[in-house]
Amino acid sequence: MPSGVDDTTYELEDYIYQMQCEANRTTADDDEEDGPKDPEADLAKRENDLVMAAELGKALLKRNDDLVRDNEQMAEEFSRKLEVVRES
């Protein structure tokens, strides 16, 4: 397996963990908050969520490209090996 795939996997896990922590923190903050929300803080949170979602999307696309490339390489290798077996 190419080393780039492992790096991407860790990046995805990091993004997912970060998003889960942020969601848990936000839920805890919402539970503690009794008054009206600060519109600027809400906008900043939404912008941060959007950036995180975009980064996660990019990481997922890269991971998908890596998996497609690996799958194509394995299929080609399998075809070559199958041809060798048929010829023997």
PyMOL Python script that loads the backbone (N, CA, C, O; Angstrom):
from pymol import cmd

cmd.read_pdbstr("""\
ATOM      1  N   MET A   1       0.856  -1.185   0.000  1.00  0.00           N
ATOM      2  CA  MET A   1       0.000   0.000   0.000  1.00  0.00           C
ATOM      3  C   MET A   1       0.895   1.238   0.000  1.00  0.00           C
ATOM      4  O   MET A   1       1.834   1.306   0.794  1.00  0.00           O
ATOM      5  N   PRO A   2       0.636   2.206  -0.855  1.00  0.00           N
ATOM      6  CA  PRO A   2       1.454   3.413  -0.920  1.00  0.00           C
ATOM      7  C   PRO A   2       1.385   4.194   0.387  1.00  0.00           C
ATOM      8  O   PRO A   2       0.372   4.195   1.086  1.00  0.00           O
ATOM      9  N   SER A   3       2.496   4.857   0.692  1.00  0.00           N
ATOM     10  CA  SER A   3       2.543   5.604   1.952  1.00  0.00           C
ATOM     11  C   SER A   3       1.558   6.770   1.967  1.00  0.00           C
ATOM     12  O   SER A   3       1.086   7.148   3.040  1.00  0.00           O
ATOM     13  N   GLY A   4       1.236   7.350   0.816  1.00  0.00           N
ATOM     14  CA  GLY A   4       0.292   8.462   0.754  1.00  0.00           C
ATOM     15  C   GLY A   4      -1.086   8.087   1.250  1.00  0.00           C
ATOM     16  O   GLY A   4      -1.797   8.920   1.812  1.00  0.00           O
ATOM     17  N   VAL A   5      -1.470   6.828   1.046  1.00  0.00           N
ATOM     18  CA  VAL A   5      -2.778   6.377   1.495  1.00  0.00           C
ATOM     19  C   VAL A   5      -2.836   6.397   3.016  1.00  0.00           C
ATOM     20  O   VAL A   5      -3.835   6.829   3.590  1.00  0.00           O
ATOM     21  N   ASP A   6      -1.775   5.933   3.675  1.00  0.00           N
ATOM     22  CA  ASP A   6      -1.752   5.934   5.131  1.00  0.00           C
ATOM     23  C   ASP A   6      -1.832   7.349   5.677  1.00  0.00           C
ATOM     24  O   ASP A   6      -2.550   7.601   6.645  1.00  0.00           O
ATOM     25  N   ASP A   7      -1.097   8.281   5.066  1.00  0.00           N
ATOM     26  CA  ASP A   7      -1.133   9.671   5.506  1.00  0.00           C
ATOM     27  C   ASP A   7      -2.534  10.241   5.383  1.00  0.00           C
ATOM     28  O   ASP A   7      -2.997  10.944   6.281  1.00  0.00           O
ATOM     29  N   THR A   8      -3.210   9.950   4.291  1.00  0.00           N
ATOM     30  CA  THR A   8      -4.563  10.445   4.076  1.00  0.00           C
ATOM     31  C   THR A   8      -5.510   9.868   5.109  1.00  0.00           C
ATOM     32  O   THR A   8      -6.391  10.566   5.612  1.00  0.00           O
ATOM     33  N   THR A   9      -5.330   8.592   5.427  1.00  0.00           N
ATOM     34  CA  THR A   9      -6.181   7.966   6.428  1.00  0.00           C
ATOM     35  C   THR A   9      -6.063   8.702   7.751  1.00  0.00           C
ATOM     36  O   THR A   9      -7.070   8.994   8.396  1.00  0.00           O
ATOM     37  N   TYR A  10      -4.834   9.002   8.158  1.00  0.00           N
ATOM     38  CA  TYR A  10      -4.653   9.724   9.410  1.00  0.00           C
ATOM     39  C   TYR A  10      -5.256  11.121   9.323  1.00  0.00           C
ATOM     40  O   TYR A  10      -5.832  11.603  10.298  1.00  0.00           O
ATOM     41  N   GLU A  11      -5.136  11.768   8.187  1.00  0.00           N
ATOM     42  CA  GLU A  11      -5.738  13.088   8.035  1.00  0.00           C
ATOM     43  C   GLU A  11      -7.248  13.001   8.204  1.00  0.00           C
ATOM     44  O   GLU A  11      -7.843  13.838   8.883  1.00  0.00           O
ATOM     45  N   LEU A  12      -7.871  12.002   7.595  1.00  0.00           N
ATOM     46  CA  LEU A  12      -9.312  11.840   7.721  1.00  0.00           C
ATOM     47  C   LEU A  12      -9.703  11.592   9.166  1.00  0.00           C
ATOM     48  O   LEU A  12     -10.662  12.180   9.668  1.00  0.00           O
ATOM     49  N   GLU A  13      -8.958  10.719   9.836  1.00  0.00           N
ATOM     50  CA  GLU A  13      -9.259  10.440  11.233  1.00  0.00           C
ATOM     51  C   GLU A  13      -9.115  11.698  12.079  1.00  0.00           C
ATOM     52  O   GLU A  13      -9.910  11.933  12.989  1.00  0.00           O
ATOM     53  N   ASP A  14      -8.101  12.507  11.779  1.00  0.00           N
ATOM     54  CA  ASP A  14      -7.906  13.760  12.511  1.00  0.00           C
ATOM     55  C   ASP A  14      -9.072  14.713  12.283  1.00  0.00           C
ATOM     56  O   ASP A  14      -9.563  15.326  13.231  1.00  0.00           O
ATOM     57  N   TYR A  15      -9.521  14.844  11.034  1.00  0.00           N
ATOM     58  CA  TYR A  15     -10.651  15.726  10.731  1.00  0.00           C
ATOM     59  C   TYR A  15     -11.916  15.248  11.432  1.00  0.00           C
ATOM     60  O   TYR A  15     -12.652  16.040  12.021  1.00  0.00           O
ATOM     61  N   ILE A  16     -12.152  13.963  11.362  1.00  0.00           N
ATOM     62  CA  ILE A  16     -13.361  13.419  11.981  1.00  0.00           C
ATOM     63  C   ILE A  16     -13.321  13.631  13.486  1.00  0.00           C
ATOM     64  O   ILE A  16     -14.314  14.039  14.088  1.00  0.00           O
ATOM     65  N   TYR A  17     -12.174  13.354  14.092  1.00  0.00           N
ATOM     66  CA  TYR A  17     -12.033  13.559  15.539  1.00  0.00           C
ATOM     67  C   TYR A  17     -12.248  15.029  15.895  1.00  0.00           C
ATOM     68  O   TYR A  17     -12.947  15.348  16.857  1.00  0.00           O
ATOM     69  N   GLN A  18     -11.644  15.914  15.115  1.00  0.00           N
ATOM     70  CA  GLN A  18     -11.783  17.348  15.378  1.00  0.00           C
ATOM     71  C   GLN A  18     -13.245  17.774  15.265  1.00  0.00           C
ATOM     72  O   GLN A  18     -13.727  18.555  16.086  1.00  0.00           O
ATOM     73  N   MET A  19     -13.948  17.270  14.261  1.00  0.00           N
ATOM     74  CA  MET A  19     -15.356  17.629  14.083  1.00  0.00           C
ATOM     75  C   MET A  19     -16.205  17.090  15.233  1.00  0.00           C
ATOM     76  O   MET A  19     -17.120  17.769  15.701  1.00  0.00           O
ATOM     77  N   GLN A  20     -15.903  15.865  15.692  1.00  0.00           N
ATOM     78  CA  GLN A  20     -16.651  15.309  16.814  1.00  0.00           C
ATOM     79  C   GLN A  20     -16.421  16.122  18.084  1.00  0.00           C
ATOM     80  O   GLN A  20     -17.360  16.398  18.830  1.00  0.00           O
ATOM     81  N   CYS A  21     -15.176  16.500  18.326  1.00  0.00           N
ATOM     82  CA  CYS A  21     -14.870  17.315  19.509  1.00  0.00           C
ATOM     83  C   CYS A  21     -15.582  18.659  19.439  1.00  0.00           C
ATOM     84  O   CYS A  21     -16.136  19.129  20.433  1.00  0.00           O
ATOM     85  N   GLU A  22     -15.565  19.272  18.265  1.00  0.00           N
ATOM     86  CA  GLU A  22     -16.229  20.566  18.087  1.00  0.00           C
ATOM     87  C   GLU A  22     -17.731  20.425  18.296  1.00  0.00           C
ATOM     88  O   GLU A  22     -18.354  21.283  18.922  1.00  0.00           O
ATOM     89  N   ALA A  23     -18.317  19.350  17.778  1.00  0.00           N
ATOM     90  CA  ALA A  23     -19.753  19.129  17.949  1.00  0.00           C
ATOM     91  C   ALA A  23     -20.091  18.920  19.424  1.00  0.00           C
ATOM     92  O   ALA A  23     -21.086  19.450  19.920  1.00  0.00           O
ATOM     93  N   ASN A  24     -19.266  18.152  20.115  1.00  0.00           N
ATOM     94  CA  ASN A  24     -19.500  17.928  21.545  1.00  0.00           C
ATOM     95  C   ASN A  24     -19.363  19.225  22.333  1.00  0.00           C
ATOM     96  O   ASN A  24     -20.154  19.493  23.238  1.00  0.00           O
ATOM     97  N   ARG A  25     -18.352  20.036  21.987  1.00  0.00           N
ATOM     98  CA  ARG A  25     -18.144  21.302  22.683  1.00  0.00           C
ATOM     99  C   ARG A  25     -19.309  22.250  22.415  1.00  0.00           C
ATOM    100  O   ARG A  25     -19.788  22.924  23.326  1.00  0.00           O
ATOM    101  N   THR A  26     -19.756  22.299  21.178  1.00  0.00           N
ATOM    102  CA  THR A  26     -20.865  23.177  20.806  1.00  0.00           C
ATOM    103  C   THR A  26     -22.140  22.758  21.516  1.00  0.00           C
ATOM    104  O   THR A  26     -22.898  23.608  21.985  1.00  0.00           O
ATOM    105  N   THR A  27     -22.382  21.462  21.600  1.00  0.00           N
ATOM    106  CA  THR A  27     -23.562  20.965  22.295  1.00  0.00           C
ATOM    107  C   THR A  27     -23.506  21.339  23.768  1.00  0.00           C
ATOM    108  O   THR A  27     -24.513  21.742  24.349  1.00  0.00           O
ATOM    109  N   ALA A  28     -22.336  21.206  24.368  1.00  0.00           N
ATOM    110  CA  ALA A  28     -22.174  21.574  25.780  1.00  0.00           C
ATOM    111  C   ALA A  28     -22.379  23.074  25.967  1.00  0.00           C
ATOM    112  O   ALA A  28     -23.013  23.496  26.934  1.00  0.00           O
ATOM    113  N   ASP A  29     -21.852  23.876  25.055  1.00  0.00           N
ATOM    114  CA  ASP A  29     -22.026  25.330  25.132  1.00  0.00           C
ATOM    115  C   ASP A  29     -23.494  25.710  24.987  1.00  0.00           C
ATOM    116  O   ASP A  29     -23.977  26.595  25.692  1.00  0.00           O
ATOM    117  N   ASP A  30     -24.209  25.047  24.077  1.00  0.00           N
ATOM    118  CA  ASP A  30     -25.622  25.344  23.865  1.00  0.00           C
ATOM    119  C   ASP A  30     -26.446  24.991  25.096  1.00  0.00           C
ATOM    120  O   ASP A  30     -27.392  25.699  25.440  1.00  0.00           O
ATOM    121  N   ASP A  31     -26.083  23.888  25.765  1.00  0.00           N
ATOM    122  CA  ASP A  31     -26.812  23.478  26.957  1.00  0.00           C
ATOM    123  C   ASP A  31     -26.627  24.481  28.090  1.00  0.00           C
ATOM    124  O   ASP A  31     -27.550  24.712  28.870  1.00  0.00           O
ATOM    125  N   GLU A  32     -25.435  25.080  28.186  1.00  0.00           N
ATOM    126  CA  GLU A  32     -25.137  26.027  29.255  1.00  0.00           C
ATOM    127  C   GLU A  32     -25.726  27.407  28.979  1.00  0.00           C
ATOM    128  O   GLU A  32     -25.927  28.186  29.911  1.00  0.00           O
ATOM    129  N   GLU A  33     -26.001  27.716  27.735  1.00  0.00           N
ATOM    130  CA  GLU A  33     -26.416  29.055  27.337  1.00  0.00           C
ATOM    131  C   GLU A  33     -27.920  29.225  27.522  1.00  0.00           C
ATOM    132  O   GLU A  33     -28.712  28.460  26.971  1.00  0.00           O
ATOM    133  N   ASP A  34     -28.309  30.243  28.308  1.00  0.00           N
ATOM    134  CA  ASP A  34     -29.725  30.515  28.527  1.00  0.00           C
ATOM    135  C   ASP A  34     -30.200  31.729  27.750  1.00  0.00           C
ATOM    136  O   ASP A  34     -31.373  31.807  27.385  1.00  0.00           O
ATOM    137  N   GLY A  35     -29.314  32.675  27.490  1.00  0.00           N
ATOM    138  CA  GLY A  35     -29.680  33.920  26.835  1.00  0.00           C
ATOM    139  C   GLY A  35     -29.618  33.800  25.320  1.00  0.00           C
ATOM    140  O   GLY A  35     -29.356  32.723  24.783  1.00  0.00           O
ATOM    141  N   PRO A  36     -29.862  34.924  24.628  1.00  0.00           N
ATOM    142  CA  PRO A  36     -29.800  34.915  23.163  1.00  0.00           C
ATOM    143  C   PRO A  36     -28.365  34.700  22.678  1.00  0.00           C
ATOM    144  O   PRO A  36     -27.402  35.078  23.345  1.00  0.00           O
ATOM    145  N   LYS A  37     -28.251  34.094  21.519  1.00  0.00           N
ATOM    146  CA  LYS A  37     -26.932  33.827  20.943  1.00  0.00           C
ATOM    147  C   LYS A  37     -26.333  35.098  20.365  1.00  0.00           C
ATOM    148  O   LYS A  37     -27.041  35.998  19.915  1.00  0.00           O
ATOM    149  N   ASP A  38     -25.011  35.144  20.391  1.00  0.00           N
ATOM    150  CA  ASP A  38     -24.269  36.242  19.787  1.00  0.00           C
ATOM    151  C   ASP A  38     -24.198  35.980  18.281  1.00  0.00           C
ATOM    152  O   ASP A  38     -23.615  34.977  17.868  1.00  0.00           O
ATOM    153  N   PRO A  39     -24.773  36.851  17.452  1.00  0.00           N
ATOM    154  CA  PRO A  39     -24.781  36.610  16.002  1.00  0.00           C
ATOM    155  C   PRO A  39     -23.379  36.507  15.404  1.00  0.00           C
ATOM    156  O   PRO A  39     -23.152  35.711  14.493  1.00  0.00           O
ATOM    157  N   GLU A  40     -22.444  37.302  15.905  1.00  0.00           N
ATOM    158  CA  GLU A  40     -21.082  37.246  15.370  1.00  0.00           C
ATOM    159  C   GLU A  40     -20.418  35.919  15.711  1.00  0.00           C
ATOM    160  O   GLU A  40     -19.718  35.342  14.879  1.00  0.00           O
ATOM    161  N   ALA A  41     -20.633  35.435  16.928  1.00  0.00           N
ATOM    162  CA  ALA A  41     -20.061  34.148  17.332  1.00  0.00           C
ATOM    163  C   ALA A  41     -20.695  33.019  16.523  1.00  0.00           C
ATOM    164  O   ALA A  41     -20.015  32.077  16.117  1.00  0.00           O
ATOM    165  N   ASP A  42     -21.996  33.124  16.296  1.00  0.00           N
ATOM    166  CA  ASP A  42     -22.689  32.107  15.505  1.00  0.00           C
ATOM    167  C   ASP A  42     -22.162  32.094  14.069  1.00  0.00           C
ATOM    168  O   ASP A  42     -21.949  31.026  13.495  1.00  0.00           O
ATOM    169  N   LEU A  43     -21.953  33.275  13.490  1.00  0.00           N
ATOM    170  CA  LEU A  43     -21.421  33.372  12.131  1.00  0.00           C
ATOM    171  C   LEU A  43     -20.005  32.802  12.067  1.00  0.00           C
ATOM    172  O   LEU A  43     -19.667  32.076  11.132  1.00  0.00           O
ATOM    173  N   ALA A  44     -19.181  33.129  13.058  1.00  0.00           N
ATOM    174  CA  ALA A  44     -17.808  32.613  13.091  1.00  0.00           C
ATOM    175  C   ALA A  44     -17.811  31.095  13.194  1.00  0.00           C
ATOM    176  O   ALA A  44     -17.006  30.424  12.547  1.00  0.00           O
ATOM    177  N   LYS A  45     -18.717  30.548  14.009  1.00  0.00           N
ATOM    178  CA  LYS A  45     -18.818  29.096  14.148  1.00  0.00           C
ATOM    179  C   LYS A  45     -19.232  28.460  12.828  1.00  0.00           C
ATOM    180  O   LYS A  45     -18.678  27.438  12.423  1.00  0.00           O
ATOM    181  N   ARG A  46     -20.200  29.063  12.164  1.00  0.00           N
ATOM    182  CA  ARG A  46     -20.654  28.522  10.877  1.00  0.00           C
ATOM    183  C   ARG A  46     -19.546  28.582   9.828  1.00  0.00           C
ATOM    184  O   ARG A  46     -19.383  27.651   9.039  1.00  0.00           O
ATOM    185  N   GLU A  47     -18.790  29.671   9.821  1.00  0.00           N
ATOM    186  CA  GLU A  47     -17.673  29.776   8.877  1.00  0.00           C
ATOM    187  C   GLU A  47     -16.625  28.710   9.169  1.00  0.00           C
ATOM    188  O   GLU A  47     -16.087  28.093   8.250  1.00  0.00           O
ATOM    189  N   ASN A  48     -16.336  28.493  10.452  1.00  0.00           N
ATOM    190  CA  ASN A  48     -15.384  27.458  10.847  1.00  0.00           C
ATOM    191  C   ASN A  48     -15.887  26.077  10.424  1.00  0.00           C
ATOM    192  O   ASN A  48     -15.121  25.260   9.915  1.00  0.00           O
ATOM    193  N   ASP A  49     -17.179  25.824  10.639  1.00  0.00           N
ATOM    194  CA  ASP A  49     -17.759  24.542  10.228  1.00  0.00           C
ATOM    195  C   ASP A  49     -17.652  24.355   8.719  1.00  0.00           C
ATOM    196  O   ASP A  49     -17.377  23.253   8.243  1.00  0.00           O
ATOM    197  N   LEU A  50     -17.869  25.428   7.971  1.00  0.00           N
ATOM    198  CA  LEU A  50     -17.785  25.361   6.518  1.00  0.00           C
ATOM    199  C   LEU A  50     -16.363  25.041   6.061  1.00  0.00           C
ATOM    200  O   LEU A  50     -16.161  24.227   5.160  1.00  0.00           O
ATOM    201  N   VAL A  51     -15.386  25.684   6.686  1.00  0.00           N
ATOM    202  CA  VAL A  51     -13.981  25.423   6.347  1.00  0.00           C
ATOM    203  C   VAL A  51     -13.623  23.976   6.670  1.00  0.00           C
ATOM    204  O   VAL A  51     -12.971  23.300   5.874  1.00  0.00           O
ATOM    205  N   MET A  52     -14.050  23.508   7.837  1.00  0.00           N
ATOM    206  CA  MET A  52     -13.758  22.123   8.218  1.00  0.00           C
ATOM    207  C   MET A  52     -14.421  21.142   7.261  1.00  0.00           C
ATOM    208  O   MET A  52     -13.819  20.130   6.899  1.00  0.00           O
ATOM    209  N   ALA A  53     -15.646  21.426   6.848  1.00  0.00           N
ATOM    210  CA  ALA A  53     -16.342  20.550   5.909  1.00  0.00           C
ATOM    211  C   ALA A  53     -15.636  20.529   4.556  1.00  0.00           C
ATOM    212  O   ALA A  53     -15.531  19.479   3.922  1.00  0.00           O
ATOM    213  N   ALA A  54     -15.153  21.687   4.116  1.00  0.00           N
ATOM    214  CA  ALA A  54     -14.425  21.752   2.846  1.00  0.00           C
ATOM    215  C   ALA A  54     -13.121  20.962   2.931  1.00  0.00           C
ATOM    216  O   ALA A  54     -12.770  20.241   1.997  1.00  0.00           O
ATOM    217  N   GLU A  55     -12.406  21.092   4.041  1.00  0.00           N
ATOM    218  CA  GLU A  55     -11.160  20.347   4.213  1.00  0.00           C
ATOM    219  C   GLU A  55     -11.423  18.848   4.263  1.00  0.00           C
ATOM    220  O   GLU A  55     -10.674  18.062   3.683  1.00  0.00           O
ATOM    221  N   LEU A  56     -12.479  18.457   4.949  1.00  0.00           N
ATOM    222  CA  LEU A  56     -12.840  17.045   5.014  1.00  0.00           C
ATOM    223  C   LEU A  56     -13.212  16.531   3.627  1.00  0.00           C
ATOM    224  O   LEU A  56     -12.823  15.427   3.247  1.00  0.00           O
ATOM    225  N   GLY A  57     -13.963  17.327   2.874  1.00  0.00           N
ATOM    226  CA  GLY A  57     -14.324  16.938   1.512  1.00  0.00           C
ATOM    227  C   GLY A  57     -13.104  16.750   0.632  1.00  0.00           C
ATOM    228  O   GLY A  57     -13.032  15.790  -0.135  1.00  0.00           O
ATOM    229  N   LYS A  58     -12.135  17.665   0.736  1.00  0.00           N
ATOM    230  CA  LYS A  58     -10.899  17.530  -0.041  1.00  0.00           C
ATOM    231  C   LYS A  58     -10.145  16.265   0.353  1.00  0.00           C
ATOM    232  O   LYS A  58      -9.635  15.546  -0.506  1.00  0.00           O
ATOM    233  N   ALA A  59     -10.076  15.997   1.651  1.00  0.00           N
ATOM    234  CA  ALA A  59      -9.373  14.800   2.117  1.00  0.00           C
ATOM    235  C   ALA A  59     -10.078  13.536   1.633  1.00  0.00           C
ATOM    236  O   ALA A  59      -9.421  12.564   1.258  1.00  0.00           O
ATOM    237  N   LEU A  60     -11.408  13.544   1.637  1.00  0.00           N
ATOM    238  CA  LEU A  60     -12.162  12.390   1.145  1.00  0.00           C
ATOM    239  C   LEU A  60     -11.938  12.177  -0.349  1.00  0.00           C
ATOM    240  O   LEU A  60     -11.788  11.041  -0.798  1.00  0.00           O
ATOM    241  N   LEU A  61     -11.915  13.257  -1.115  1.00  0.00           N
ATOM    242  CA  LEU A  61     -11.658  13.136  -2.551  1.00  0.00           C
ATOM    243  C   LEU A  61     -10.267  12.589  -2.822  1.00  0.00           C
ATOM    244  O   LEU A  61     -10.091  11.749  -3.705  1.00  0.00           O
ATOM    245  N   LYS A  62      -9.278  13.058  -2.071  1.00  0.00           N
ATOM    246  CA  LYS A  62      -7.915  12.556  -2.236  1.00  0.00           C
ATOM    247  C   LYS A  62      -7.852  11.081  -1.883  1.00  0.00           C
ATOM    248  O   LYS A  62      -7.233  10.294  -2.599  1.00  0.00           O
ATOM    249  N   ARG A  63      -8.485  10.706  -0.791  1.00  0.00           N
ATOM    250  CA  ARG A  63      -8.509   9.295  -0.369  1.00  0.00           C
ATOM    251  C   ARG A  63      -9.178   8.454  -1.448  1.00  0.00           C
ATOM    252  O   ARG A  63      -8.696   7.365  -1.761  1.00  0.00           O
ATOM    253  N   ASN A  64     -10.255   8.925  -2.011  1.00  0.00           N
ATOM    254  CA  ASN A  64     -10.947   8.199  -3.067  1.00  0.00           C
ATOM    255  C   ASN A  64     -10.046   8.033  -4.287  1.00  0.00           C
ATOM    256  O   ASN A  64      -9.978   6.948  -4.865  1.00  0.00           O
ATOM    257  N   ASP A  65      -9.354   9.099  -4.680  1.00  0.00           N
ATOM    258  CA  ASP A  65      -8.427   9.008  -5.813  1.00  0.00           C
ATOM    259  C   ASP A  65      -7.341   7.973  -5.549  1.00  0.00           C
ATOM    260  O   ASP A  65      -6.997   7.188  -6.432  1.00  0.00           O
ATOM    261  N   ASP A  66      -6.798   7.974  -4.322  1.00  0.00           N
ATOM    262  CA  ASP A  66      -5.769   6.995  -3.960  1.00  0.00           C
ATOM    263  C   ASP A  66      -6.312   5.571  -4.052  1.00  0.00           C
ATOM    264  O   ASP A  66      -5.638   4.677  -4.565  1.00  0.00           O
ATOM    265  N   LEU A  67      -7.521   5.364  -3.558  1.00  0.00           N
ATOM    266  CA  LEU A  67      -8.119   4.031  -3.593  1.00  0.00           C
ATOM    267  C   LEU A  67      -8.410   3.580  -5.018  1.00  0.00           C
ATOM    268  O   LEU A  67      -8.204   2.413  -5.352  1.00  0.00           O
ATOM    269  N   VAL A  68      -8.886   4.488  -5.856  1.00  0.00           N
ATOM    270  CA  VAL A  68      -9.145   4.152  -7.260  1.00  0.00           C
ATOM    271  C   VAL A  68      -7.848   3.759  -7.948  1.00  0.00           C
ATOM    272  O   VAL A  68      -7.803   2.763  -8.669  1.00  0.00           O
ATOM    273  N   ARG A  69      -6.793   4.535  -7.729  1.00  0.00           N
ATOM    274  CA  ARG A  69      -5.494   4.237  -8.335  1.00  0.00           C
ATOM    275  C   ARG A  69      -4.968   2.881  -7.848  1.00  0.00           C
ATOM    276  O   ARG A  69      -4.488   2.078  -8.649  1.00  0.00           O
ATOM    277  N   ASP A  70      -5.057   2.627  -6.543  1.00  0.00           N
ATOM    278  CA  ASP A  70      -4.610   1.345  -5.997  1.00  0.00           C
ATOM    279  C   ASP A  70      -5.415   0.191  -6.580  1.00  0.00           C
ATOM    280  O   ASP A  70      -4.857  -0.857  -6.905  1.00  0.00           O
ATOM    281  N   ASN A  71      -6.714   0.380  -6.709  1.00  0.00           N
ATOM    282  CA  ASN A  71      -7.578  -0.662  -7.263  1.00  0.00           C
ATOM    283  C   ASN A  71      -7.209  -0.963  -8.714  1.00  0.00           C
ATOM    284  O   ASN A  71      -7.163  -2.126  -9.115  1.00  0.00           O
ATOM    285  N   GLU A  72      -6.949   0.073  -9.493  1.00  0.00           N
ATOM    286  CA  GLU A  72      -6.556  -0.128 -10.888  1.00  0.00           C
ATOM    287  C   GLU A  72      -5.231  -0.877 -10.978  1.00  0.00           C
ATOM    288  O   GLU A  72      -5.069  -1.759 -11.821  1.00  0.00           O
ATOM    289  N   GLN A  73      -4.281  -0.525 -10.109  1.00  0.00           N
ATOM    290  CA  GLN A  73      -2.988  -1.213 -10.107  1.00  0.00           C
ATOM    291  C   GLN A  73      -3.152  -2.682  -9.734  1.00  0.00           C
ATOM    292  O   GLN A  73      -2.537  -3.551 -10.352  1.00  0.00           O
ATOM    293  N   MET A  74      -3.973  -2.962  -8.734  1.00  0.00           N
ATOM    294  CA  MET A  74      -4.195  -4.354  -8.335  1.00  0.00           C
ATOM    295  C   MET A  74      -4.896  -5.139  -9.435  1.00  0.00           C
ATOM    296  O   MET A  74      -4.576  -6.307  -9.658  1.00  0.00           O
ATOM    297  N   ALA A  75      -5.846  -4.518 -10.125  1.00  0.00           N
ATOM    298  CA  ALA A  75      -6.548  -5.193 -11.216  1.00  0.00           C
ATOM    299  C   ALA A  75      -5.586  -5.521 -12.351  1.00  0.00           C
ATOM    300  O   ALA A  75      -5.649  -6.610 -12.921  1.00  0.00           O
ATOM    301  N   GLU A  76      -4.698  -4.591 -12.683  1.00  0.00           N
ATOM    302  CA  GLU A  76      -3.707  -4.843 -13.733  1.00  0.00           C
ATOM    303  C   GLU A  76      -2.757  -5.961 -13.321  1.00  0.00           C
ATOM    304  O   GLU A  76      -2.436  -6.839 -14.122  1.00  0.00           O
ATOM    305  N   GLU A  77      -2.312  -5.923 -12.073  1.00  0.00           N
ATOM    306  CA  GLU A  77      -1.406  -6.963 -11.576  1.00  0.00           C
ATOM    307  C   GLU A  77      -2.103  -8.323 -11.580  1.00  0.00           C
ATOM    308  O   GLU A  77      -1.504  -9.329 -11.962  1.00  0.00           O
ATOM    309  N   PHE A  78      -3.343  -8.353 -11.161  1.00  0.00           N
ATOM    310  CA  PHE A  78      -4.110  -9.596 -11.164  1.00  0.00           C
ATOM    311  C   PHE A  78      -4.254 -10.132 -12.584  1.00  0.00           C
ATOM    312  O   PHE A  78      -4.105 -11.333 -12.813  1.00  0.00           O
ATOM    313  N   SER A  79      -4.541  -9.252 -13.531  1.00  0.00           N
ATOM    314  CA  SER A  79      -4.683  -9.675 -14.929  1.00  0.00           C
ATOM    315  C   SER A  79      -3.384 -10.265 -15.454  1.00  0.00           C
ATOM    316  O   SER A  79      -3.398 -11.286 -16.141  1.00  0.00           O
ATOM    317  N   ARG A  80      -2.257  -9.629 -15.135  1.00  0.00           N
ATOM    318  CA  ARG A  80      -0.957 -10.158 -15.571  1.00  0.00           C
ATOM    319  C   ARG A  80      -0.694 -11.529 -14.965  1.00  0.00           C
ATOM    320  O   ARG A  80      -0.253 -12.443 -15.662  1.00  0.00           O
ATOM    321  N   LYS A  81      -0.958 -11.676 -13.686  1.00  0.00           N
ATOM    322  CA  LYS A  81      -0.729 -12.965 -13.021  1.00  0.00           C
ATOM    323  C   LYS A  81      -1.664 -14.036 -13.559  1.00  0.00           C
ATOM    324  O   LYS A  81      -1.262 -15.187 -13.728  1.00  0.00           O
ATOM    325  N   LEU A  82      -2.888 -13.669 -13.824  1.00  0.00           N
ATOM    326  CA  LEU A  82      -3.846 -14.623 -14.381  1.00  0.00           C
ATOM    327  C   LEU A  82      -3.397 -15.083 -15.757  1.00  0.00           C
ATOM    328  O   LEU A  82      -3.519 -16.263 -16.086  1.00  0.00           O
ATOM    329  N   GLU A  83      -2.881 -14.170 -16.561  1.00  0.00           N
ATOM    330  CA  GLU A  83      -2.381 -14.517 -17.892  1.00  0.00           C
ATOM    331  C   GLU A  83      -1.195 -15.474 -17.783  1.00  0.00           C
ATOM    332  O   GLU A  83      -1.089 -16.416 -18.569  1.00  0.00           O
ATOM    333  N   VAL A  84      -0.306 -15.245 -16.822  1.00  0.00           N
ATOM    334  CA  VAL A  84       0.842 -16.138 -16.618  1.00  0.00           C
ATOM    335  C   VAL A  84       0.357 -17.531 -16.242  1.00  0.00           C
ATOM    336  O   VAL A  84       0.889 -18.527 -16.735  1.00  0.00           O
ATOM    337  N   VAL A  85      -0.644 -17.610 -15.375  1.00  0.00           N
ATOM    338  CA  VAL A  85      -1.181 -18.908 -14.964  1.00  0.00           C
ATOM    339  C   VAL A  85      -1.827 -19.610 -16.152  1.00  0.00           C
ATOM    340  O   VAL A  85      -1.659 -20.820 -16.308  1.00  0.00           O
ATOM    341  N   ARG A  86      -2.543 -18.903 -16.972  1.00  0.00           N
ATOM    342  CA  ARG A  86      -3.197 -19.503 -18.148  1.00  0.00           C
ATOM    343  C   ARG A  86      -2.177 -20.014 -19.154  1.00  0.00           C
ATOM    344  O   ARG A  86      -2.402 -21.027 -19.817  1.00  0.00           O
ATOM    345  N   GLU A  87      -1.050 -19.308 -19.267  1.00  0.00           N
ATOM    346  CA  GLU A  87      -0.022 -19.720 -20.227  1.00  0.00           C
ATOM    347  C   GLU A  87       0.749 -20.936 -19.744  1.00  0.00           C
ATOM    348  O   GLU A  87       1.338 -21.644 -20.561  1.00  0.00           O
ATOM    349  N   SER A  88       0.764 -21.202 -18.441  1.00  0.00           N
ATOM    350  CA  SER A  88       1.540 -22.345 -17.956  1.00  0.00           C
ATOM    351  C   SER A  88       0.780 -23.640 -17.967  1.00  0.00           C
ATOM    352  O   SER A  88       1.322 -24.676 -17.583  1.00  0.00           O
TER     353      SER A  88
END
""", "prot")
cmd.dss("prot")
cmd.show_as("cartoon", "prot")
cmd.util.cbc("prot")
cmd.orient("prot")
